[in-house]
Amino acid sequence: MTDQSNEEIQSILNHLNDWKGEQLSIEKKERDDLDKNTLSLEEVEVVHQMDDTDDYVDPYTIQLRGKGTVVHTNGKAKLPLNSYELPIKQLLSFETSKEFMTIKTDRATYFIKK
């Protein structure tokens, strides 16, 4: 990662840490697919993932931990492992305000609202 991307990631981490204790709405738009989740944010950290031979899993992610739900068209389900991961290897851009954050990567766009 470059110094610039490290600064961007630190800025994202700082913003998310300010939201600890808040109920977040997370939407992930990837091509024509939209995933919706909610999360009561307890912890935020950068996690190094296990090596991936097919290059699908990013080596580093921002992990949001807390109890949450996956929102389906026919209801809700418990968020697996009480965590949500934001890949950061190919971070293209991000925008933040007091109420929302938008993170764009090479694979998806994430909209996070409190």
Secondary structure as UniProt FT lines:
FT   HELIX           3..18
FT   TURN            19..21
FT   STRAND          23..30
FT   TURN            31..32
FT   STRAND          33..40
FT   STRAND          43..48
FT   TURN            53..54
FT   STRAND          60..65
FT   STRAND          68..72
FT   TURN            73..74
FT   STRAND          75..78
FT   HELIX           80..82
FT   STRAND          83..87
FT   TURN            89..90
FT   STRAND          91..96
FT   STRAND          100..105
FT   STRAND          109..113
//
